[in-house]
Amino acid sequence: MSDQSRMELLEQEIATLHLALEQKGMNTKMTKDVFGRTFAVPVDDEHKATLLFPVMFNNTFPYIIPNVAQPHMRAFWAATFGFFSTFFSVFAPAALMPTLKKDKSDGGLDLTPQDIADSGALAVSFTIIMRILAGPLCDKFGARWTFFGLLWIGIPGIVLLAFAEGATELKAARAIIGLSLASFVTCQVWCSQMFAKSIVGTANATAGGWGNLGGGVTQLVMPLIYEGILQSQDQDVDKSWRLCMIVPAALHVISSLCVISGQDLPDGNYRELEKSGAKNKTSGCKTAMIGFSNINAWILFIGYAFCFGVELTMNNKGVLYFYKYYGVPQRMAGIYGSIFGLMNIFARSWGGILSDTMNAKYGMRGRIWAMWVIQALEGLMCIILGLISISKPSPTRMYKDQASLGPWTGGFSGGLTDVSWTKAKGAGDCSVLESFLAGNTVDWAGEGLAPYTCAPANDGDGMWGQFNSTLAPSGYPYTYGLGGPDGYPYTYTITAQKGAWDYDEIGGGYFDTNTNEQVPGIGGVWLNYGTAQVAKVVLPTVEPFIMVGDYGYRPEGDECVANTDGLLGTALTVMVFFSIFVQMSEGLHFGIVPYVSRPALGVVSGMVGAGGNLGAVIGTRGIIAPDVDVDAGFIILGAVIMATSVLFFGIYFPEHGGMLFKKGALGSYDPQLYKPDDADRGSDQMDYSAAAPAQKTNRAVEADM
């Protein structure tokens, strides 16, 4: 073997050894930054980290301590923690809303449902505006300083909430806190600037997904913190929930210190790199024009509206869906609804990993195809979730064809105290009920009831329900020895045109303070129905939501969705897959964003991020509006998701291609309408040859000291 052959073989072996050690997280080539400081992790030619998971934690026992080595891993963990903190604080008021909405005499802020809805809408709206602004700020001043500013912008809102005296202060506080949620943009921009394109999808998805967990954690933790403080403050409700605000404020302060301790780019901070000549100064206006004039950015804006926007929509609608449709206790509904948020532990990272894997094998075209497939599956799961219950009687649906099936009897859920479940007398045999009605003087026709059937009058829409209770109705203290089992003497029967009502609508109507008019109720509550002692009464409860269940004896089984235990399991299973696809889609989007426009990375990230919040507004206020059946809304939302995902076929990169076209196949077509100059480099693109030699030497000496 010649000397040259031996040398080539030795070089191959050395290269293989380098690669093996780099895969373990070692910078064996001792690559240095522009100022002569050695990187702690393997990097590419642009000094961006080429690994994430192998270097995420320190290699010392107990192996779960985060690796915060400068600059790459410090930026990753600071971005994740900072975004987590803002998500935690934005949803902290929602977690305490059962307490905040109480009367002032009970320690709350005396909030109406409209106040609560408006406060949430303001938080989302201000987030949209700030996300758009945060992008150009990142390009101009750096993600680190923009991040720091956003964290501190939210603190006055938290303080205002702690001293709030009513709905006005709550709305203002949530709007201010909502500004800080634009930290998602800074999180994604910072990670995009620190990690190589081969793993940028994984890095962005993991940081974003773990940051999103803040919304779920606050729902679980803040009520516990409140209960603990309440115990220590002698049950002082007003003081306790206000003291809870110390937690999100502390998270903002601590995470802001972590953020500012990092550095802007792998080679240093904006100012020193611009001074050295390695980095160009950028024009905020020009950068914005470049980003806003990119067609690919707008397609991703729409796509992200129907993945992250869907996640926020489900955060608002999921708990309500399980509570009202399946009749589960409110605490269990909260647990089931939290499934969406908890999937962020891994699902968004899966999307990033899939994006990087497809890129390694098929290039950019693989990233786009993967995004389309997963988002289409997301829409399909959303449709299936709605189809599970759409054909069943539900709290908002009772149809004539269902009422004609046979006797409708039922029970109630919704937190009633001291209530025993029971089946109505004569269930399954209307002739039994007829004997109880003999000689009754009630004007059944005038009340819209059928005295000799177990279904609503004239085979109309509606459902009947019944339960036994020890709670006596106001002004009706006598039991006549009738009713349910011992200890539960009062048998209440409810007749109505719907399966569920607000409390004020039960028992003959309510007074509308907005119109100053008496509004007739949609049904009636009857005591000792089916007897000569029947009386129309008011149900003895202050629960805002009452559900009537279908417990009839029919061969077909119970029809009401609340009684179909198998469907609950099916719905939860579909919910898990739905959530996984939603969060994978989010990760897949930000696997593509860094490629859209290098000079306007921040602007594009802000645009796409704002699209997510806009999607939440569309989902909660438009597609699944308060007057729309939730499951019917799921079907419509799923169809919209699948329809808008077709836009992904329009994403095209001249240097990479698109889903249907290879690179260069569309000739001169360029989705970048406003063309950047050759000098318009990205904020993270360095010209190492231009760095001042003297400054290199000085910084190298400083690094050794």
C-alpha positions as CSV (number, residue, x, y, z in Angstrom):
1,M,0.0,0.0,0.0
2,S,1.4,3.4,-1.0
3,D,2.0,6.2,1.5
4,Q,-0.8,8.2,-0.1
5,S,-3.3,5.3,0.3
6,R,-2.3,4.9,3.9
7,M,-2.8,8.6,4.4
8,E,-6.2,8.6,2.8
9,L,-7.3,5.6,5.0
10,L,-6.0,7.3,8.1
11,E,-7.9,10.4,7.2
12,Q,-11.1,8.4,6.7
13,E,-10.6,6.7,10.1
14,I,-10.1,10.1,11.8
15,A,-13.2,11.5,10.1
16,T,-15.2,8.4,11.3
17,L,-13.9,8.9,14.8
18,H,-14.8,12.6,14.8
19,L,-18.3,11.8,13.6
20,A,-18.8,9.1,16.3
21,L,-17.6,11.4,19.1
22,E,-19.6,14.4,17.8
23,Q,-22.7,12.2,17.9
24,K,-22.0,11.9,21.6
25,G,-21.9,15.7,21.9
26,M,-18.2,16.3,21.8
27,N,-16.7,19.2,19.8
28,T,-13.7,17.2,18.8
29,K,-12.7,19.6,16.1
30,M,-12.4,22.4,18.8
31,T,-14.3,24.8,16.6
32,K,-14.1,28.4,17.9
33,D,-16.4,31.4,17.5
34,V,-15.3,34.6,15.8
35,F,-13.7,35.8,19.0
36,G,-11.7,32.6,19.6
37,R,-13.9,30.9,22.2
38,T,-14.3,27.1,21.8
39,F,-17.9,25.9,21.5
40,A,-19.2,23.4,24.0
41,V,-21.1,21.3,21.4
42,P,-20.5,20.2,17.8
43,V,-21.4,22.9,15.3
44,D,-21.6,23.3,11.5
45,D,-19.9,25.8,9.3
46,E,-22.2,28.6,10.5
47,H,-21.4,27.7,14.1
48,K,-24.9,26.4,14.7
49,A,-25.4,23.3,16.9
50,T,-25.8,20.1,15.0
51,L,-27.3,18.1,18.0
52,L,-30.0,18.6,20.6
53,F,-31.1,15.5,22.6
54,P,-27.6,14.1,23.1
55,V,-26.4,17.4,24.7
56,M,-29.7,18.5,26.4
57,F,-28.7,17.3,29.8
58,N,-25.4,17.0,31.7
59,N,-23.6,13.7,31.5
60,T,-23.3,13.4,35.3
61,F,-25.6,11.7,37.8
62,P,-28.6,12.1,38.1
63,Y,-28.5,12.9,34.3
64,I,-31.6,15.2,34.4
65,I,-29.8,18.5,35.1
66,P,-30.2,20.7,32.1
67,N,-27.0,21.5,30.1
68,V,-26.9,25.3,30.1
69,A,-23.5,25.7,28.4
70,Q,-23.1,28.9,26.3
71,P,-24.3,29.7,23.8
72,H,-26.5,27.0,22.2
73,M,-27.9,25.1,25.2
74,R,-28.2,28.3,27.3
75,A,-30.4,29.8,24.6
76,F,-32.5,26.6,24.2
77,W,-33.3,26.3,27.9
78,A,-33.8,30.0,28.5
79,A,-36.2,30.2,25.5
80,T,-38.1,27.2,26.7
81,F,-38.4,28.4,30.3
82,G,-39.3,32.0,29.2
83,F,-42.1,30.8,26.9
84,F,-43.3,28.4,29.6
85,S,-43.5,31.3,32.0
86,T,-45.6,33.5,29.8
87,F,-48.0,30.7,28.9
88,F,-48.3,30.0,32.6
89,S,-49.2,33.6,33.4
90,V,-51.6,34.1,30.5
91,F,-53.7,31.2,31.6
92,A,-53.3,31.7,35.4
93,P,-56.4,33.9,35.6
94,A,-58.5,31.3,33.7
95,A,-57.3,28.6,36.2
96,L,-58.7,30.8,39.1
97,M,-61.8,32.0,37.2
98,P,-64.3,29.9,39.5
99,T,-63.0,32.1,42.3
100,L,-62.6,35.4,40.4
101,K,-66.2,35.3,39.1
102,K,-67.7,35.2,42.7
103,D,-69.5,38.1,44.1
104,K,-67.3,40.7,45.8
105,S,-68.9,39.9,49.1
106,D,-67.5,36.3,48.7
107,G,-64.0,37.5,47.7
108,G,-64.3,37.6,44.0
109,L,-64.6,40.3,41.3
110,D,-68.3,39.9,40.6
111,L,-67.8,38.8,36.9
112,T,-70.5,38.1,34.4
113,P,-70.0,35.4,31.7
114,Q,-69.5,38.2,29.2
115,D,-66.8,39.7,31.3
116,I,-65.0,36.4,31.3
117,A,-65.3,35.9,27.6
118,D,-64.2,39.5,26.8
119,S,-61.1,39.2,29.1
120,G,-60.0,36.1,27.2
121,A,-60.6,37.7,23.8
122,L,-58.6,40.7,24.8
123,A,-55.7,38.5,25.8
124,V,-55.7,36.7,22.5
125,S,-56.2,39.9,20.4
126,F,-53.3,41.7,22.0
127,T,-51.1,38.6,21.5
128,I,-51.8,38.7,17.8
129,I,-50.7,42.3,17.5
130,M,-47.6,41.8,19.6
131,R,-46.5,38.7,17.7
132,I,-46.5,40.6,14.5
133,L,-44.4,43.4,16.1
134,A,-42.1,41.0,17.8
135,G,-40.7,39.6,14.5
136,P,-39.1,42.8,13.2
137,L,-37.9,43.6,16.7
138,C,-36.0,40.2,16.7
139,D,-34.4,41.0,13.4
140,K,-33.4,44.5,14.6
141,F,-32.4,44.1,18.2
142,G,-32.1,40.3,18.6
143,A,-34.4,37.6,20.0
144,R,-32.8,37.8,23.5
145,W,-33.5,41.5,24.2
146,T,-36.9,41.3,22.7
147,F,-37.6,38.2,24.8
148,F,-36.4,40.1,27.9
149,G,-38.7,43.0,27.1
150,L,-41.8,40.8,26.6
151,L,-41.3,39.1,29.9
152,W,-41.2,42.4,31.7
153,I,-44.1,43.8,29.8
154,G,-46.3,41.1,31.3
155,I,-45.4,41.9,34.9
156,P,-47.4,45.2,35.2
157,G,-50.4,43.2,34.0
158,I,-49.9,40.5,36.7
159,V,-49.6,43.3,39.4
160,L,-52.7,45.0,38.1
161,L,-54.6,41.7,38.3
162,A,-53.4,41.3,41.9
163,F,-55.0,44.6,42.8
164,A,-58.0,44.4,40.6
165,E,-61.4,45.5,41.9
166,G,-63.6,44.5,39.1
167,A,-64.1,43.5,35.5
168,T,-62.4,46.5,34.0
169,E,-59.1,45.9,35.7
170,L,-59.3,42.2,34.9
171,K,-59.7,42.9,31.2
172,A,-56.9,45.4,31.2
173,A,-54.6,43.0,33.1
174,R,-55.3,40.1,30.8
175,A,-54.7,42.3,27.7
176,I,-51.3,43.4,29.1
177,I,-50.3,39.9,30.1
178,G,-51.3,38.7,26.7
179,L,-48.6,40.9,25.1
180,S,-46.0,38.7,26.8
181,L,-47.3,35.6,25.0
182,A,-45.5,36.9,21.9
183,S,-42.5,35.3,23.5
184,F,-43.3,32.3,21.3
185,V,-41.9,34.3,18.4
186,T,-38.7,35.1,20.2
187,C,-38.4,31.4,21.4
188,Q,-38.6,30.1,17.8
189,V,-36.3,32.8,16.3
190,W,-33.6,32.3,19.0
191,C,-33.6,28.5,18.5
192,S,-33.6,28.9,14.7
193,Q,-30.5,31.1,15.0
194,M,-28.7,28.6,17.3
195,F,-29.4,25.2,15.7
196,A,-28.4,23.9,12.3
197,K,-31.1,23.4,9.7
198,S,-30.7,19.7,9.9
199,I,-32.2,19.7,13.4
200,V,-33.9,23.1,13.5
201,G,-37.3,21.5,13.3
202,T,-36.6,19.3,16.3
203,A,-35.2,22.2,18.3
204,N,-38.1,24.6,17.5
205,A,-40.7,22.0,18.2
206,T,-39.3,20.8,21.5
207,A,-38.8,24.3,22.9
208,G,-42.3,25.4,21.7
209,G,-44.0,22.2,22.9
210,W,-42.4,22.3,26.3
211,G,-43.2,26.0,26.6
212,N,-46.8,25.3,25.7
213,L,-47.0,23.0,28.7
214,G,-47.2,26.2,30.8
215,G,-50.9,26.5,29.9
216,G,-51.7,23.0,31.1
217,V,-49.5,23.2,34.2
218,T,-51.1,26.4,35.4
219,Q,-54.5,24.8,35.1
220,L,-53.4,22.0,37.4
221,V,-51.1,23.9,39.8
222,M,-52.7,27.3,40.3
223,P,-55.9,25.8,42.0
224,L,-53.6,23.9,44.4
225,I,-51.5,27.0,45.2
226,Y,-54.8,28.9,45.8
227,E,-56.0,26.1,48.2
228,G,-52.7,26.1,50.1
229,I,-52.7,29.9,50.5
230,L,-56.4,29.9,51.4
231,Q,-55.6,27.5,54.3
232,S,-52.8,29.7,55.5
233,Q,-54.9,32.9,55.4
234,D,-57.8,31.7,57.5
235,Q,-60.1,31.1,54.5
236,D,-59.7,34.7,53.3
237,V,-60.7,34.2,49.6
238,D,-60.0,37.8,48.4
239,K,-56.5,37.9,49.9
240,S,-55.6,34.3,48.8
241,W,-56.2,34.6,45.1
242,R,-54.4,37.9,45.0
243,L,-51.3,36.3,46.7
244,C,-51.4,33.6,44.0
245,M,-50.2,36.2,41.5
246,I,-46.8,36.2,43.1
247,V,-46.1,32.9,41.4
248,P,-46.5,34.0,37.7
249,A,-44.7,37.3,38.5
250,A,-41.8,35.4,40.0
251,L,-41.6,33.1,37.0
252,H,-41.4,36.2,34.7
253,V,-38.6,37.7,36.8
254,I,-36.5,34.5,37.1
255,S,-36.9,33.5,33.4
256,S,-36.0,37.0,32.3
257,L,-32.7,36.7,34.1
258,C,-32.1,33.4,32.4
259,V,-32.8,34.9,29.0
260,I,-30.5,37.9,29.5
261,S,-27.7,35.7,30.7
262,G,-27.5,34.1,27.2
263,Q,-26.1,35.6,24.0
264,D,-27.9,36.6,20.8
265,L,-26.0,34.4,18.3
266,P,-23.5,31.6,18.4
267,D,-20.7,34.0,17.9
268,G,-21.8,36.7,20.3
269,N,-24.2,39.6,20.7
270,Y,-25.6,41.8,17.9
271,R,-23.7,44.9,19.0
272,E,-20.2,43.4,19.3
273,L,-20.6,41.4,16.1
274,E,-21.7,44.5,14.2
275,K,-18.8,46.4,15.7
276,S,-16.4,43.6,14.6
277,G,-17.7,43.7,11.0
278,A,-18.9,40.1,11.1
279,K,-22.6,41.1,11.1
280,N,-24.4,43.6,9.0
281,K,-26.8,46.1,10.6
282,T,-30.4,45.6,9.5
283,S,-33.2,48.0,8.5
284,G,-36.4,47.2,10.4
285,C,-38.7,48.6,7.7
286,K,-36.9,46.8,4.8
287,T,-36.9,43.5,6.7
288,A,-40.6,43.8,7.3
289,M,-41.2,44.5,3.6
290,I,-39.2,41.4,2.7
291,G,-41.1,39.2,5.2
292,F,-44.6,40.4,4.5
293,S,-44.2,40.1,0.8
294,N,-43.4,36.3,0.8
295,I,-46.3,34.1,-0.4
296,N,-44.9,31.0,1.4
297,A,-45.1,33.0,4.7
298,W,-48.8,33.8,4.1
299,I,-49.6,30.1,3.4
300,L,-47.9,29.1,6.6
301,F,-49.8,31.8,8.4
302,I,-53.1,30.2,7.3
303,G,-51.8,26.7,8.0
304,Y,-50.7,27.6,11.5
305,A,-54.1,29.2,12.2
306,F,-55.6,25.7,11.9
307,C,-53.1,23.8,14.0
308,F,-52.0,26.0,16.9
309,G,-55.3,27.9,16.6
310,V,-57.1,24.6,16.9
311,E,-55.1,23.7,20.0
312,L,-56.2,27.0,21.7
313,T,-59.8,26.4,20.5
314,M,-59.8,22.9,22.1
315,N,-58.4,24.4,25.3
316,N,-61.6,26.6,25.4
317,K,-64.1,24.0,24.2
318,G,-62.7,20.6,25.3
319,V,-63.7,20.8,29.0
320,L,-67.1,22.1,28.1
321,Y,-67.6,19.3,25.6
322,F,-67.0,16.5,28.1
323,Y,-68.8,18.3,30.9
324,K,-72.0,19.0,29.0
325,Y,-72.2,16.1,26.5
326,Y,-70.9,13.2,28.6
327,G,-72.1,14.5,32.0
328,V,-68.8,13.8,33.7
329,P,-68.0,15.8,36.9
330,Q,-66.4,19.1,36.3
331,R,-63.0,18.0,37.8
332,M,-62.9,15.0,35.5
333,A,-63.9,17.1,32.5
334,G,-61.0,19.3,33.3
335,I,-58.7,16.3,33.3
336,Y,-60.1,15.0,30.0
337,G,-59.8,18.5,28.5
338,S,-56.2,18.8,29.6
339,I,-55.2,15.9,27.2
340,F,-54.6,18.5,24.5
341,G,-52.1,20.4,26.5
342,L,-50.3,17.4,28.0
343,M,-49.6,15.9,24.5
344,N,-47.1,18.8,24.1
345,I,-44.7,16.8,26.3
346,F,-43.8,14.8,23.2
347,A,-46.1,15.3,20.2
348,R,-44.8,18.7,19.0
349,S,-41.2,17.3,19.2
350,W,-42.4,14.3,17.1
351,G,-43.5,16.8,14.4
352,G,-40.1,18.5,14.4
353,I,-38.3,15.1,14.3
354,L,-40.4,14.0,11.4
355,S,-39.7,17.2,9.6
356,D,-36.0,16.8,10.0
357,T,-36.1,13.1,9.0
358,M,-38.1,13.8,5.8
359,N,-35.6,16.7,5.0
360,A,-32.7,14.3,5.4
361,K,-34.2,11.8,3.0
362,Y,-36.3,14.0,0.6
363,G,-35.2,17.6,1.2
364,M,-37.7,20.4,1.6
365,R,-40.3,18.6,-0.5
366,G,-40.4,15.9,2.2
367,R,-40.9,18.5,4.9
368,I,-43.9,20.0,3.1
369,W,-45.5,16.6,2.2
370,A,-45.2,15.5,5.9
371,M,-46.8,18.8,7.0
372,W,-49.8,18.3,4.6
373,V,-50.4,14.6,5.5
374,I,-50.3,15.3,9.3
375,Q,-52.5,18.4,9.0
376,A,-55.0,16.5,6.9
377,L,-55.1,13.7,9.5
378,E,-55.6,16.4,12.1
379,G,-58.7,17.5,10.3
380,L,-60.0,14.0,9.9
381,M,-59.7,13.3,13.6
382,C,-61.6,16.5,14.3
383,I,-64.4,15.4,12.1
384,I,-64.5,11.9,13.7
385,L,-64.7,13.5,17.1
386,G,-67.8,15.4,16.1
387,L,-69.4,12.4,14.4
388,I,-69.1,10.3,17.6
389,S,-72.0,12.2,19.3
390,I,-73.7,14.1,16.5
391,S,-76.4,11.5,16.0
392,K,-77.2,11.2,19.7
393,P,-79.5,13.2,21.9
394,S,-77.4,15.8,23.6
395,P,-77.9,18.8,26.0
396,T,-78.7,20.9,23.0
397,R,-80.5,18.4,20.8
398,M,-83.8,16.4,21.3
399,Y,-85.5,15.4,18.1
400,K,-89.0,14.1,17.3
401,D,-87.7,11.0,15.7
402,Q,-85.8,10.2,18.9
403,A,-88.8,11.1,21.1
404,S,-91.0,8.7,19.2
405,L,-88.8,5.7,20.1
406,G,-90.5,5.3,23.4
407,P,-90.6,6.5,27.0
408,W,-88.2,9.2,28.0
409,T,-87.1,9.2,31.6
410,G,-83.9,10.3,33.2
411,G,-81.7,11.7,35.9
412,F,-79.5,14.6,36.5
413,S,-75.9,15.5,36.9
414,G,-74.2,18.8,37.5
415,G,-73.2,18.9,41.1
416,L,-76.6,18.7,42.9
417,T,-76.1,17.9,46.5
418,D,-77.9,15.2,48.4
419,V,-79.5,13.7,45.3
420,S,-80.2,10.0,44.6
421,W,-80.4,8.8,41.0
422,T,-83.8,7.1,40.2
423,K,-85.8,6.0,37.2
424,A,-89.2,7.6,36.7
425,K,-92.3,5.7,37.8
426,G,-93.8,3.7,35.0
427,A,-90.5,3.6,33.1
428,G,-91.0,1.4,30.1
429,D,-94.8,1.1,30.7
430,C,-96.9,4.2,30.2
431,S,-100.1,2.4,31.4
432,V,-98.5,2.4,34.9
433,L,-98.2,6.1,34.8
434,E,-101.8,6.5,33.7
435,S,-103.1,5.2,36.9
436,F,-101.4,7.9,38.9
437,L,-103.0,10.6,36.7
438,A,-106.6,9.7,37.4
439,G,-108.6,12.5,38.8
440,N,-105.7,15.1,38.4
441,T,-106.9,18.6,37.9
442,V,-103.8,20.0,36.2
443,D,-104.4,21.7,32.8
444,W,-102.1,19.3,30.9
445,A,-102.9,20.7,27.5
446,G,-102.3,24.2,28.6
447,E,-98.9,23.2,29.9
448,G,-98.0,21.4,26.7
449,L,-97.9,18.0,28.3
450,A,-99.4,14.6,27.4
451,P,-101.0,13.1,30.5
452,Y,-101.1,9.5,29.3
453,T,-97.7,9.1,27.6
454,C,-94.1,9.1,28.7
455,A,-93.0,11.3,25.8
456,P,-93.4,15.0,25.2
457,A,-96.8,16.1,24.0
458,N,-97.8,15.5,20.3
459,D,-94.6,13.5,19.9
460,G,-92.7,16.7,19.9
461,D,-89.1,17.5,20.7
462,G,-88.0,17.2,24.3
463,M,-87.0,14.9,27.1
464,W,-88.2,14.2,30.5
465,G,-86.1,13.6,33.6
466,Q,-86.6,12.8,37.2
467,F,-84.6,12.5,40.4
468,N,-85.2,12.1,44.2
469,S,-83.8,14.5,46.7
470,T,-84.1,15.6,50.4
471,L,-84.1,19.2,49.2
472,A,-87.5,20.7,49.5
473,P,-88.8,23.4,47.1
474,S,-89.5,26.8,48.4
475,G,-93.0,27.2,49.6
476,Y,-93.8,23.5,49.3
477,P,-92.9,21.7,52.5
478,Y,-95.2,18.7,52.2
479,T,-94.2,15.3,50.9
480,Y,-97.6,13.5,51.1
481,G,-95.6,10.4,51.8
482,L,-94.7,10.1,48.1
483,G,-91.4,10.2,46.2
484,G,-88.3,8.1,46.3
485,P,-86.6,5.8,48.9
486,D,-86.3,6.6,52.6
487,G,-84.4,9.7,53.2
488,Y,-85.3,11.1,49.8
489,P,-88.9,12.1,50.0
490,Y,-89.1,14.6,47.1
491,T,-89.5,13.3,43.5
492,Y,-88.9,16.1,41.0
493,T,-89.9,15.6,37.3
494,I,-88.7,18.0,34.6
495,T,-90.3,18.5,31.2
496,A,-88.8,20.7,28.6
497,Q,-88.0,21.1,24.9
498,K,-84.2,20.8,25.5
499,G,-82.0,18.3,27.3
500,A,-80.3,20.9,29.4
501,W,-80.9,24.4,30.6
502,D,-79.5,27.3,32.5
503,Y,-80.9,27.3,36.0
504,D,-82.9,30.5,35.6
505,E,-84.8,29.0,32.7
506,I,-86.1,26.1,34.9
507,G,-89.5,26.4,36.6
508,G,-91.4,28.9,34.7
509,G,-89.1,31.6,33.4
510,Y,-86.8,34.4,34.6
511,F,-86.4,38.1,34.7
512,D,-84.1,39.5,32.0
513,T,-82.2,42.5,33.5
514,N,-81.1,43.7,30.0
515,T,-84.7,44.1,28.7
516,N,-86.5,44.4,32.0
517,E,-88.9,41.8,30.9
518,Q,-90.1,38.5,32.3
519,V,-89.0,35.7,29.9
520,P,-91.0,32.5,29.9
521,G,-89.2,29.3,30.8
522,I,-88.6,26.6,28.2
523,G,-90.0,23.9,30.5
524,G,-91.3,23.1,33.9
525,V,-90.3,21.4,37.1
526,W,-93.0,19.3,38.8
527,L,-93.2,17.9,42.2
528,N,-95.0,14.5,42.6
529,Y,-95.8,14.4,38.9
530,G,-98.3,11.7,38.1
531,T,-100.3,12.1,41.3
532,A,-103.2,14.2,42.5
533,Q,-100.7,16.3,44.6
534,V,-98.7,17.5,41.5
535,A,-97.4,21.0,41.8
536,K,-95.2,23.2,39.6
537,V,-92.2,24.3,41.6
538,V,-88.7,25.8,41.3
539,L,-85.8,23.2,41.4
540,P,-83.9,23.7,44.7
541,T,-80.5,24.3,43.3
542,V,-78.2,27.1,42.2
543,E,-76.3,25.0,39.8
544,P,-75.9,26.9,36.4
545,F,-76.1,23.7,34.4
546,I,-78.6,20.8,34.7
547,M,-78.4,17.8,32.4
548,V,-81.3,15.4,31.7
549,G,-80.3,11.9,30.9
550,D,-82.1,9.3,28.9
551,Y,-82.7,6.2,31.1
552,G,-85.6,4.6,29.3
553,Y,-86.0,0.8,29.0
554,R,-85.8,0.2,25.3
555,P,-84.2,-2.6,23.4
556,E,-82.0,-0.1,21.6
557,G,-80.5,0.9,24.9
558,D,-79.9,4.4,26.3
559,E,-79.7,7.0,23.6
560,C,-78.5,10.0,25.4
561,V,-74.7,10.6,24.8
562,A,-74.3,11.1,28.5
563,N,-75.2,7.5,29.2
564,T,-73.0,5.9,26.5
565,D,-69.9,5.0,28.5
566,G,-68.3,3.3,25.4
567,L,-68.6,6.5,23.4
568,L,-66.7,8.4,26.2
569,G,-63.8,6.1,25.8
570,T,-64.0,6.4,22.0
571,A,-64.0,10.2,22.3
572,L,-61.0,10.2,24.6
573,T,-59.1,7.9,22.2
574,V,-59.9,10.1,19.2
575,M,-59.0,13.2,21.3
576,V,-55.5,11.8,22.0
577,F,-54.8,11.2,18.3
578,F,-56.4,14.5,17.3
579,S,-54.1,16.3,19.8
580,I,-51.0,14.4,18.6
581,F,-51.6,15.4,15.0
582,V,-52.4,19.0,16.0
583,Q,-49.1,19.4,17.8
584,M,-47.1,17.5,15.2
585,S,-48.5,19.9,12.6
586,E,-47.2,22.8,14.8
587,G,-43.7,21.4,14.9
588,L,-43.8,20.7,11.2
589,H,-44.7,24.3,10.4
590,F,-41.7,25.7,12.3
591,G,-39.4,23.1,10.6
592,I,-40.1,25.1,7.4
593,V,-40.3,28.7,8.7
594,P,-36.5,29.1,9.0
595,Y,-36.2,28.4,5.2
596,V,-38.8,31.0,4.1
597,S,-36.7,34.2,4.2
598,R,-33.3,34.3,5.8
599,P,-33.1,38.1,5.9
600,A,-36.6,38.3,7.6
601,L,-36.6,35.2,9.8
602,G,-38.1,37.2,12.7
603,V,-40.8,38.8,10.6
604,V,-41.9,35.4,9.1
605,S,-41.8,33.8,12.6
606,G,-44.0,36.5,13.9
607,M,-46.5,36.3,11.1
608,V,-46.9,32.6,11.4
609,G,-47.2,32.7,15.2
610,A,-49.8,35.4,14.9
611,G,-51.8,33.2,12.6
612,G,-52.1,30.7,15.4
613,N,-53.8,33.1,17.7
614,L,-56.0,34.4,14.9
615,G,-57.1,30.8,14.3
616,A,-58.1,30.6,17.9
617,V,-60.4,33.6,17.4
618,I,-61.9,32.1,14.3
619,G,-62.4,28.7,16.0
620,T,-64.0,29.9,19.3
621,R,-65.9,32.9,18.0
622,G,-66.8,31.8,14.5
623,I,-66.8,28.1,13.8
624,I,-67.7,26.8,17.3
625,A,-69.5,29.9,18.4
626,P,-71.5,29.8,21.7
627,D,-74.7,29.2,19.8
628,V,-73.3,26.2,17.8
629,D,-73.5,22.6,19.0
630,V,-69.9,21.8,20.0
631,D,-69.8,18.4,18.1
632,A,-71.3,20.0,15.0
633,G,-68.7,22.7,15.3
634,F,-66.0,20.0,15.4
635,I,-67.2,18.6,12.1
636,I,-67.1,22.0,10.4
637,L,-63.7,22.8,11.9
638,G,-62.3,19.5,10.7
639,A,-63.6,20.3,7.2
640,V,-62.0,23.7,7.3
641,I,-58.7,22.2,8.5
642,M,-58.6,19.8,5.6
643,A,-59.7,22.4,3.0
644,T,-57.0,24.9,4.1
645,S,-54.3,22.3,4.1
646,V,-54.7,22.1,0.3
647,L,-52.9,25.5,0.2
648,F,-49.7,23.7,1.1
649,F,-49.5,22.5,-2.5
650,G,-48.8,26.2,-3.3
651,I,-45.6,26.3,-1.2
652,Y,-42.6,26.5,-3.5
653,F,-39.0,27.3,-3.0
654,P,-37.0,27.9,-6.3
655,E,-33.9,26.3,-4.8
656,H,-35.8,23.3,-3.3
657,G,-39.1,22.8,-5.1
658,G,-42.5,22.1,-3.8
659,M,-44.9,19.3,-3.2
660,L,-45.6,18.7,-7.0
661,F,-42.7,20.5,-8.6
662,K,-39.0,20.0,-8.4
663,K,-36.6,22.9,-8.0
664,G,-36.6,25.2,-10.9
665,A,-39.6,23.6,-12.5
666,L,-41.7,26.8,-12.3
667,G,-39.0,28.8,-14.2
668,S,-38.7,32.4,-12.9
669,Y,-41.5,32.2,-10.4
670,D,-40.4,33.3,-7.0
671,P,-42.7,33.5,-3.9
672,Q,-40.5,36.4,-2.6
673,L,-42.3,39.3,-4.2
674,Y,-40.1,42.1,-2.8
675,K,-36.5,41.0,-3.6
676,P,-33.8,41.6,-1.0
677,D,-30.4,43.0,-2.1
678,D,-27.3,40.9,-2.0
679,A,-26.2,42.8,1.0
680,D,-29.4,41.9,2.9
681,R,-28.0,39.0,4.9
682,G,-29.9,37.3,7.7
683,S,-29.3,38.6,11.2
684,D,-27.6,35.3,12.0
685,Q,-25.4,35.2,8.8
686,M,-21.8,36.1,9.6
687,D,-18.9,37.2,7.4
688,Y,-16.1,35.7,9.4
689,S,-13.4,37.2,7.1
690,A,-14.6,40.7,7.9
691,A,-14.2,40.4,11.7
692,A,-11.5,42.7,13.1
693,P,-8.3,40.6,13.8
694,A,-7.4,42.7,16.8
695,Q,-10.7,42.2,18.4
696,K,-10.5,38.5,17.8
697,T,-7.2,38.5,19.7
698,N,-8.6,40.6,22.6
699,R,-11.7,38.4,23.0
700,A,-9.6,35.2,22.9
701,V,-7.4,36.6,25.7
702,E,-10.6,37.5,27.7
703,A,-12.0,34.0,27.2
704,D,-8.8,32.5,28.7
705,M,-8.8,34.7,31.8
